[in-house]
Amino acid sequence: MEKLWFITNPDSGTTNRAKCEALEAVFQESGLDLAGRTEFPAQKLPKPEDLDKAGVDTVVLFAGDGTINAALSTLEKWQGAFLILPGGTMNLLAKGLHSETDPHKILHAARQSERRVALPYIIAGEHRAFVGLILGPAAAWGRAREAVRKAKLGRFVGAAKAAWRKTFHQSGIRVEGAPGLGDAYQAVFVTPDLHGLEVAAVDARDWGAIAQLGWDWLTGDWVAAHAVSEGWTQELRIRGRKPAMALFDGEPVTLQPYEKIRAGKSLETFIATRTDEEVPAT
C-alpha cells in the first residue's frame, strides 16, 4: 500500500469535502503517494488501465454504498487492492472488514495489514449488489430516501405517497428458485453470502413490516426490516411478464422477467484489518 487513487463522494452519507481533505492530509503525513483523485458522480470513475498506467496499487473508497458499488463494478477485474472506509450511512462493507469506525485509524491499520479477502455479491446482468438487493413494489421507497438525503421536503412527500401506493396497491413480485417462498410479495430482500444468497420476503398482509420497511429506508438502516419468509439459494429468477423494480445497493434498476439473479464472489483484493471470524472467509 504505497500509491493510491482516492475515490470519494462528498455528498454521500457522513462524507463531506473537509473530511476528504483531512484524509488526503493523512496520506501525505504517512508517506503515501496520491496518484489520482475522483469525486463521483461529478467525475468519471477511473478504468483499470488508468490505474495501471499511474502505477496505483490501492484504491481507497470513502463514500456511500452507491458510489462504492459503481467503483467496484467498474474495477471488477482490476488486480490491485481496495481499502473501503466508512463514508456512508450504514457502512456495512466497512464494518465487515474493519474493527474500527474511524477512517484515520483504519488507514493506519491498513498499512500494517497484509490480509486480503474476497467479498460476495449479487449479480444480475451488468448489475452488482455488494450490500443487498430489494425487489418488488416496496423498492419505490428508494426515491423517498433520496429526497430525504437531499433535504427536498416537497419531493419527499410526493415520493413517499407514491411508494405507499405502490407498496399496498400493486400486485406483489413473484420469484422462483428460493425454497420456502411461494406467493407474491411486496418486497424481496436478497443478501449476498460467500455460500450463496440469503432471501427474505415481506407480503402486504404484514402492514407493520411494510411500514417498518419505509421507515428503515428513510433512516438508512433498510437491512433491519423484518421479513416473514426466508430461504437460501444460489440463483433466483423473477416470475411474470412485466419488468420488476429493483434496488441494487440502493440504486434503482429495472429487471426483465426471468432475468437470472445469482451469487458471485470478487477477487481477494479487499484489505481487511480485523482478524476475527466476522470477516468473510475465503
NUVEXSE-706257 format. One record per residue (C-alpha): x, y, z; residue in three letters. Coordinates in nm, 4 decimals, always signed. Example, Ala and Ser with C-alpha at 12.3 -4.5 7.8 and 13.67 -1.06 7.14 Angstrom:
<rs>
R          x          y          z    aa
R    +1.2300    -0.4500    +0.7800   ALA
R    +1.3670    -0.1060    +0.7140   SER
</rs>
This chain:
<rs>
R          x          y          z    aa
R    +0.0000    +0.0000    +0.0000   MET
R    +0.2114    +0.2831    -0.1356   GLU
R    +0.0483    +0.4527    -0.4332   LYS
R    -0.3201    +0.5418    -0.4004   LEU
R    -0.6173    +0.6500    -0.6038   TRP
R    -0.8790    +0.8192    -0.3855   PHE
R    -1.2480    +0.7836    -0.4838   ILE
R    -1.4996    +0.9874    -0.2856   THR
R    -1.8496    +1.1271    -0.2975   ASN
R    -1.8556    +1.4426    -0.0807   PRO
R    -2.2366    +1.4427    -0.0820   ASP
R    -2.2948    +1.0859    +0.0373   SER
R    -2.3748    +0.9687    +0.3893   GLY
R    -2.1456    +1.1186    +0.6506   THR
R    -1.8856    +1.2304    +0.3974   THR
R    -1.8046    +1.5901    +0.3092   ASN
R    -1.5237    +1.7727    +0.1330   ARG
R    -1.3490    +1.8728    +0.4563   ALA
R    -1.3288    +1.5095    +0.5700   LYS
R    -1.1946    +1.4060    +0.2309   CYS
R    -0.9244    +1.6710    +0.2503   GLU
R    -0.8364    +1.5600    +0.6039   ALA
R    -0.7818    +1.2062    +0.4781   LEU
R    -0.5615    +1.3343    +0.1980   GLU
R    -0.3503    +1.5085    +0.4609   ALA
R    -0.3137    +1.1751    +0.6420   VAL
R    -0.1992    +1.0149    +0.3159   PHE
R    +0.0733    +1.2762    +0.2885   GLN
R    +0.1765    +1.2516    +0.6536   GLU
R    +0.2020    +0.8728    +0.6213   SER
R    +0.4282    +0.8948    +0.3191   GLY
R    +0.1659    +0.7570    +0.0809   LEU
R    +0.1674    +0.8775    -0.2781   ASP
R    -0.1693    +1.0049    -0.4052   LEU
R    -0.1638    +0.9345    -0.7780   ALA
R    -0.5201    +1.0407    -0.8521   GLY
R    -0.8499    +1.1559    -0.7058   ARG
R    -1.2079    +1.1115    -0.8279   THR
R    -1.5176    +1.2873    -0.6937   GLU
R    -1.8078    +1.0719    -0.8058   PHE
R    -2.0514    +1.1291    -0.9730   PRO
R    -1.9217    +1.4689    -1.0823   ALA
R    -1.6140    +1.2994    -1.2293   GLN
R    -1.5859    +0.9756    -1.4220   LYS
R    -1.4514    +0.6728    -1.2399   LEU
R    -1.1046    +0.5572    -1.3429   PRO
R    -1.0689    +0.2471    -1.5579   LYS
R    -0.8281    -0.0369    -1.4765   PRO
R    -0.5868    +0.0851    -1.7439   GLU
R    -0.5849    +0.4336    -1.5874   ASP
R    -0.4796    +0.2890    -1.2518   LEU
R    -0.2149    +0.0646    -1.4053   ASP
R    -0.0720    +0.3497    -1.6103   LYS
R    -0.0423    +0.5607    -1.2933   ALA
R    +0.1250    +0.2754    -1.1034   GLY
R    -0.1549    +0.2573    -0.8446   VAL
R    -0.1514    -0.0377    -0.6043   ASP
R    -0.4515    +0.0577    -0.3837   THR
R    -0.7855    +0.2271    -0.4443   VAL
R    -0.9233    +0.3987    -0.1333   VAL
R    -1.3029    +0.4326    -0.1289   LEU
R    -1.4566    +0.6889    +0.1073   PHE
R    -1.8246    +0.7118    +0.0146   ALA
R    -2.1665    +0.5512    +0.0469   GLY
R    -2.2940    +0.2188    -0.0832   ASP
R    -2.3963    +0.3511    -0.4261   GLY
R    -2.0570    +0.5056    -0.5041   THR
R    -1.8710    +0.2007    -0.3727   ILE
R    -2.0910    -0.0237    -0.5862   ASN
R    -2.0248    +0.1811    -0.9002   ALA
R    -1.6488    +0.1830    -0.8409   ALA
R    -1.6234    -0.1885    -0.7642   LEU
R    -1.8329    -0.2756    -1.0685   SER
R    -1.6158    -0.0613    -1.2958   THR
R    -1.2942    -0.2051    -1.1493   LEU
R    -1.4200    -0.5622    -1.1092   GLU
R    -1.1226    -0.7204    -1.2893   LYS
R    -0.8513    -0.4865    -1.1616   TRP
R    -0.5767    -0.6755    -0.9790   GLN
R    -0.4884    -0.4111    -0.7182   GLY
R    -0.6159    -0.3728    -0.3613   ALA
R    -0.9239    -0.1879    -0.2316   PHE
R    -0.9492    -0.0124    +0.1039   LEU
R    -1.3099    +0.0666    +0.1983   ILE
R    -1.3546    +0.3424    +0.4559   LEU
R    -1.6873    +0.4246    +0.6278   PRO
R    -1.8240    +0.7281    +0.4446   GLY
R    -2.1904    +0.6386    +0.4008   GLY
R    -2.4979    +0.5921    +0.6186   THR
R    -2.4737    +0.2242    +0.7104   MET
R    -2.1172    +0.1349    +0.6087   ASN
R    -2.1870    -0.2391    +0.6142   LEU
R    -1.8917    -0.3311    +0.3954   LEU
R    -1.6504    -0.1241    +0.6036   ALA
R    -1.7871    -0.2726    +0.9277   LYS
R    -1.7366    -0.6228    +0.7943   GLY
R    -1.3743    -0.5546    +0.7033   LEU
R    -1.2584    -0.3384    +0.9934   HIS
R    -1.2993    -0.3360    +1.3698   SER
R    -1.2595    +0.0438    +1.3770   GLU
R    -1.5096    +0.3020    +1.2534   THR
R    -1.2668    +0.5945    +1.2429   ASP
R    -1.1353    +0.6252    +0.8831   PRO
R    -0.7993    +0.7595    +1.0065   HIS
R    -0.7442    +0.4636    +1.2399   LYS
R    -0.8477    +0.2200    +0.9667   ILE
R    -0.5991    +0.3782    +0.7292   LEU
R    -0.3119    +0.3376    +0.9761   HIS
R    -0.4138    -0.0227    +1.0494   ALA
R    -0.4377    -0.0992    +0.6777   ALA
R    -0.0748    -0.0014    +0.6263   ARG
R    +0.0219    -0.2824    +0.8635   GLN
R    -0.2217    -0.5406    +0.7302   SER
R    -0.1338    -0.7952    +0.4651   GLU
R    -0.4732    -0.9649    +0.4756   ARG
R    -0.6766    -0.9587    +0.1541   ARG
R    -1.0225    -1.1139    +0.1352   VAL
R    -1.2900    -1.1758    -0.1252   ALA
R    -1.6391    -1.0296    -0.0899   LEU
R    -1.9651    -1.1902    -0.2029   PRO
R    -2.2043    -1.0016    -0.4268   TYR
R    -2.5316    -1.0408    -0.6145   ILE
R    -2.5161    -1.0283    -0.9929   ILE
R    -2.7942    -0.9760    -1.2458   ALA
R    -2.6771    -0.8904    -1.5955   GLY
R    -2.4426    -0.5928    -1.5654   GLU
R    -2.5663    -0.5010    -1.2177   HIS
R    -2.3985    -0.5871    -0.8862   ARG
R    -2.5043    -0.5547    -0.5220   ALA
R    -2.2382    -0.5927    -0.2543   PHE
R    -2.4681    -0.4956    +0.0354   VAL
R    -2.8103    -0.6108    -0.0777   GLY
R    -3.0873    -0.6184    -0.3356   LEU
R    -3.4536    -0.5265    -0.2912   ILE
R    -3.7103    -0.6487    -0.5434   LEU
R    -4.0757    -0.5564    -0.5774   GLY
R    -4.3134    -0.2611    -0.5265   PRO
R    -4.1544    -0.1621    -0.1941   ALA
R    -3.8358    -0.0717    -0.3827   ALA
R    -4.0164    +0.2547    -0.4627   ALA
R    -3.9143    +0.3745    -0.1140   TRP
R    -3.5703    +0.4353    -0.2593   GLY
R    -3.6875    +0.7594    -0.4223   ARG
R    -3.8278    +0.8861    -0.0928   ALA
R    -3.4989    +0.8053    +0.0767   ARG
R    -3.3029    +1.0035    -0.1814   GLU
R    -3.5319    +1.3024    -0.1259   ALA
R    -3.4639    +1.2887    +0.2492   VAL
R    -3.0887    +1.2669    +0.1933   ARG
R    -3.1038    +1.5732    -0.0341   LYS
R    -3.3319    +1.7610    +0.2103   ALA
R    -3.6034    +1.8129    -0.0520   LYS
R    -3.9224    +1.8013    +0.1541   LEU
R    -4.1648    +1.8585    -0.1332   GLY
R    -4.0135    +1.5791    -0.3384   ARG
R    -4.0113    +1.3508    -0.0345   PHE
R    -4.3850    +1.3920    +0.0278   VAL
R    -4.4671    +1.3030    -0.3316   GLY
R    -4.2235    +1.0120    -0.3398   ALA
R    -4.3478    +0.8734    -0.0072   ALA
R    -4.7107    +0.8832    -0.1222   LYS
R    -4.6187    +0.7094    -0.4479   ALA
R    -4.4157    +0.4472    -0.2608   ALA
R    -4.7050    +0.3798    -0.0237   TRP
R    -4.9496    +0.3354    -0.3123   ARG
R    -4.7180    +0.1008    -0.4989   LYS
R    -4.6400    -0.0988    -0.1867   THR
R    -5.0015    -0.1625    -0.0897   PHE
R    -5.1984    -0.1393    -0.4126   HIS
R    -4.9756    -0.3034    -0.6720   GLN
R    -4.9619    -0.6764    -0.7153   SER
R    -4.6542    -0.8207    -0.5500   GLY
R    -4.3476    -0.9741    -0.7051   ILE
R    -4.3021    -1.3479    -0.7537   ARG
R    -3.9657    -1.5172    -0.7628   VAL
R    -3.8601    -1.8726    -0.8269   GLU
R    -3.5551    -2.0651    -0.7120   GLY
R    -3.5717    -1.9948    -0.3370   ALA
R    -3.7131    -2.2800    -0.1258   PRO
R    -3.9834    -2.1632    +0.1128   GLY
R    -4.1048    -1.8708    -0.0992   LEU
R    -4.4278    -1.9069    -0.2918   GLY
R    -4.6836    -1.6263    -0.3001   ASP
R    -4.6437    -1.2723    -0.4271   ALA
R    -4.4528    -1.0372    -0.2007   TYR
R    -4.4306    -0.6604    -0.1714   GLN
R    -4.0584    -0.6794    -0.1021   ALA
R    -3.7981    -0.9484    -0.1517   VAL
R    -3.4620    -0.8856    +0.0154   PHE
R    -3.1566    -1.0629    -0.1213   VAL
R    -2.8315    -1.0551    +0.0759   THR
R    -2.5024    -1.1892    -0.0636   PRO
R    -2.3020    -1.4541    +0.1185   ASP
R    -1.9902    -1.6454    +0.0176   LEU
R    -2.2044    -1.9602    +0.0258   HIS
R    -2.4980    -1.8265    -0.1780   GLY
R    -2.7888    -1.5851    -0.1481   LEU
R    -2.9985    -1.5242    +0.1621   GLU
R    -3.3554    -1.4417    +0.0579   VAL
R    -3.6200    -1.2836    +0.2823   ALA
R    -3.9663    -1.1690    +0.1785   ALA
R    -4.2424    -0.9455    +0.3162   VAL
R    -4.6052    -0.9514    +0.1977   ASP
R    -4.8719    -0.6815    +0.2130   ALA
R    -5.0706    -0.8612    +0.4838   ARG
R    -4.7956    -0.7697    +0.7292   ASP
R    -4.8601    -0.3947    +0.7085   TRP
R    -4.6468    -0.3308    +1.0144   GLY
R    -4.3426    -0.4820    +0.8423   ALA
R    -4.4087    -0.2701    +0.5324   ILE
R    -4.4353    +0.0453    +0.7434   ALA
R    -4.1117    -0.0530    +0.9136   GLN
R    -3.9549    -0.1039    +0.5722   LEU
R    -4.0413    +0.2521    +0.4743   GLY
R    -3.9031    +0.3924    +0.7980   TRP
R    -3.5855    +0.1876    +0.7700   ASP
R    -3.5321    +0.3207    +0.4203   TRP
R    -3.5723    +0.6787    +0.5359   LEU
R    -3.3348    +0.6356    +0.8300   THR
R    -3.0802    +0.4379    +0.6305   GLY
R    -3.0990    +0.1021    +0.8072   ASP
R    -3.3010    -0.0787    +0.5390   TRP
R    -3.1459    -0.4168    +0.6159   VAL
R    -3.3213    -0.4128    +0.9555   ALA
R    -3.6679    -0.4501    +0.8052   ALA
R    -3.8453    -0.7645    +0.9245   HIS
R    -3.9330    -1.0476    +0.6878   ALA
R    -4.1968    -1.3178    +0.7035   VAL
R    -4.0399    -1.5792    +0.4738   SER
R    -3.6749    -1.6752    +0.4403   GLU
R    -3.4620    -1.9128    +0.2356   GLY
R    -3.1232    -1.9775    +0.0782   TRP
R    -3.0379    -2.0308    -0.2868   THR
R    -2.7660    -1.9934    -0.5487   GLN
R    -2.9933    -1.8435    -0.8138   GLU
R    -3.3245    -1.6577    -0.8420   LEU
R    -3.5484    -1.5547    -1.1284   ARG
R    -3.8371    -1.3069    -1.1378   ILE
R    -4.1644    -1.4635    -1.2497   ARG
R    -4.4247    -1.2895    -1.4615   GLY
R    -4.4429    -1.0900    -1.7809   ARG
R    -4.3638    -0.7388    -1.6616   LYS
R    -4.0290    -0.5772    -1.5699   PRO
R    -3.9653    -0.5519    -1.1975   ALA
R    -3.8418    -0.2612    -0.9894   MET
R    -3.5190    -0.3322    -0.8006   ALA
R    -3.2633    -0.1548    -0.5836   LEU
R    -2.9003    -0.2645    -0.6062   PHE
R    -2.7233    -0.1218    -0.3008   ASP
R    -2.9881    +0.1485    -0.3001   GLY
R    -2.9612    +0.2363    -0.6703   GLU
R    -3.2787    +0.1898    -0.8821   PRO
R    -3.2706    -0.0648    -1.1654   VAL
R    -3.5393    -0.2297    -1.3785   THR
R    -3.5006    -0.6054    -1.4239   LEU
R    -3.6636    -0.8029    -1.7016   GLN
R    -3.8848    -1.1076    -1.6323   PRO
R    -3.6900    -1.4277    -1.5665   TYR
R    -3.3586    -1.2448    -1.5586   GLU
R    -3.1095    -1.4561    -1.3668   LYS
R    -3.0077    -1.3277    -1.0226   ILE
R    -2.7152    -1.5249    -0.8852   ARG
R    -2.4365    -1.5298    -0.6304   ALA
R    -2.0879    -1.4095    -0.7189   GLY
R    -1.7551    -1.3558    -0.5471   LYS
R    -1.4873    -1.0934    -0.6013   SER
R    -1.1148    -1.1449    -0.6280   LEU
R    -0.9216    -1.1466    -0.2988   GLU
R    -0.8434    -0.7778    -0.3236   THR
R    -1.0117    -0.6160    -0.0203   PHE
R    -0.7900    -0.5038    +0.2664   ILE
R    -0.9201    -0.6381    +0.5993   ALA
R    -0.7842    -0.5042    +0.9259   THR
R    -0.9970    -0.7107    +1.1618   ARG
R    -0.8868    -1.0637    +1.2369   THR
R    -1.1962    -1.2136    +1.3959   ASP
R    -1.4372    -1.4538    +1.2333   GLU
R    -1.6762    -1.1792    +1.1216   GLU
R    -1.4581    -1.1102    +0.8182   VAL
R    -1.5885    -1.3173    +0.5243   PRO
R    -1.3785    -1.6330    +0.4967   ALA
R    -1.2374    -1.7093    +0.1551   THR
</rs>
